[in-house]
């Protein structure tokens, strides 16, 4: 049975880009505030990783300790469901070349947490955060298993 690991990565945006994103969101909801915007790595495993493999994966993805405060509304921006991003292909190849054969695939998304998001405006804020042609916004991390679902090619 395959497991899925979640590893918190580096900040997803520079201070300048985060400020611009904050301004676009506040145009919709003036009292909204971005609490955090970090990369979140989602790793699908074929087999369990031993302690050494887990340390190696953590170093490879520059894992940071998770923030357990869980404040605000989560907007998890991932590659569009049913696609494999170029970042994923390269990261998975690097992991395999490092001897991490237990990894099936690595994917990366950005997890933005925003305070004061009215439910009626959640879809509009999602539209500001992602490009609907190539990205999807998920409501929580458990939905990220959809990233690894296989689809049959269409004619």
C-alpha positions in Angstrom: 0.0 0.0 0.0 1.4 3.4 -1.0 1.7 6.2 1.4 1.7 9.9 0.8 4.1 12.2 2.7 3.7 16.0 3.1 6.8 18.1 3.5 6.8 21.8 4.1 9.3 23.6 1.9 10.6 27.1 1.3 8.5 30.2 1.1 6.6 30.2 -2.3 7.0 33.9 -3.0 9.5 36.7 -2.6 8.4 39.6 -0.3 7.7 41.7 -3.4 5.4 39.1 -5.1 3.7 38.4 -1.7 2.9 42.1 -1.4 1.4 42.2 -4.9 -0.7 39.1 -4.1 -1.8 40.6 -0.8 -3.0 43.8 -2.7 -5.0 41.8 -5.3 -6.7 39.8 -2.5 -7.5 42.9 -0.5 -9.1 44.4 -3.6 -11.7 41.7 -3.1 -11.7 41.4 0.7 -10.2 44.5 2.3 -9.7 42.8 5.7 -8.1 39.6 4.3 -4.5 39.0 5.3 -2.1 36.4 3.9 -0.7 34.5 6.9 1.7 32.2 5.0 2.6 31.1 1.5 4.9 28.1 1.5 5.7 25.3 -1.0 4.3 22.0 0.1 5.8 18.8 -1.4 3.6 15.8 -1.8 5.5 12.6 -2.1 3.8 9.3 -3.2 5.7 6.3 -2.0 5.8 2.8 -3.5 7.2 1.4 -0.3 8.1 2.7 3.2 11.2 4.9 3.5 13.8 3.9 6.1 15.2 6.5 8.4 18.2 7.2 6.2 15.9 7.6 3.1 13.6 9.9 5.0 16.6 12.1 6.0 17.9 12.1 2.4 14.4 13.2 1.1 14.1 15.9 3.7 17.5 17.3 2.7 16.8 17.0 -1.0 13.5 19.0 -0.7 14.9 21.4 2.0 12.1 20.5 4.4 11.2 22.9 7.1 9.4 22.1 10.3 5.6 22.3 9.9 3.7 25.2 11.5 1.0 23.5 13.6 -1.0 26.7 14.2 -3.3 26.0 11.2 -4.9 29.5 11.2 -6.8 30.9 8.3 -8.4 29.3 5.2 -6.1 27.0 3.2 -5.8 27.4 -0.5 -3.5 24.6 -1.8 -2.5 25.5 -5.4 -1.3 22.4 -7.2 -0.7 21.4 -10.8 -4.0 20.6 -12.6 -5.4 17.2 -11.6 -4.6 14.7 -14.3 -1.3 16.2 -15.3 2.3 15.7 -14.3 4.2 19.0 -14.0 7.7 19.4 -15.4 8.9 20.2 -11.9 7.6 16.8 -10.8 9.3 14.9 -13.6 12.7 16.4 -12.8 12.3 16.2 -9.0 11.3 12.5 -9.2 14.2 11.7 -11.5 16.6 13.4 -9.1 15.2 11.4 -6.2 15.6 8.2 -8.1 19.2 9.1 -9.1 19.9 9.7 -5.4 18.9 6.1 -4.7 15.4 6.8 -3.4 13.7 4.0 -5.3 10.8 3.9 -2.8 9.4 7.1 -4.3 6.8 6.8 -7.0 6.4 10.5 -7.7 7.0 13.9 -6.1 4.7 16.9 -6.7 4.9 20.5 -5.5 2.2 23.0 -4.7 1.9 26.3 -2.8 -0.1 26.4 0.4 -1.5 29.8 1.1 -3.3 30.5 4.4 -5.5 33.6 4.4 -7.3 35.1 7.3 -10.8 36.5 7.1 -12.2 34.8 3.9 -15.9 35.0 3.6 -17.3 31.7 2.1 -19.1 33.6 -0.7 -15.7 35.0 -1.9 -13.6 31.9 -1.7 -14.0 31.1 -5.4 -13.0 34.6 -6.4 -9.9 34.5 -4.1 -9.0 31.1 -5.7 -9.1 32.7 -9.1 -6.6 35.3 -8.0 -4.2 32.6 -6.6 -4.0 30.3 -9.6 -4.0 29.9 -13.4 -7.0 27.7 -14.1 -5.4 26.3 -17.3 -2.5 24.6 -15.5 -3.4 24.7 -11.8 -6.0 23.5 -9.4 -6.9 24.9 -5.9 -7.6 22.2 -3.3 -9.3 22.9 0.1 -7.1 20.6 2.2 -4.1 18.4 1.9 -6.0 15.1 2.0 -7.4 15.9 -1.5 -3.8 15.9 -2.9 -4.1 12.1 -3.5 -6.0 13.1 -6.6 -2.7 14.4 -8.0 -1.5 10.8 -8.4 -4.6 9.3 -9.9 -4.1 7.9 -13.4 -6.4 8.8 -16.2 -6.8 6.9 -19.5 -5.7 9.0 -22.6 -8.6 10.5 -24.5 -8.8 10.4 -28.3 
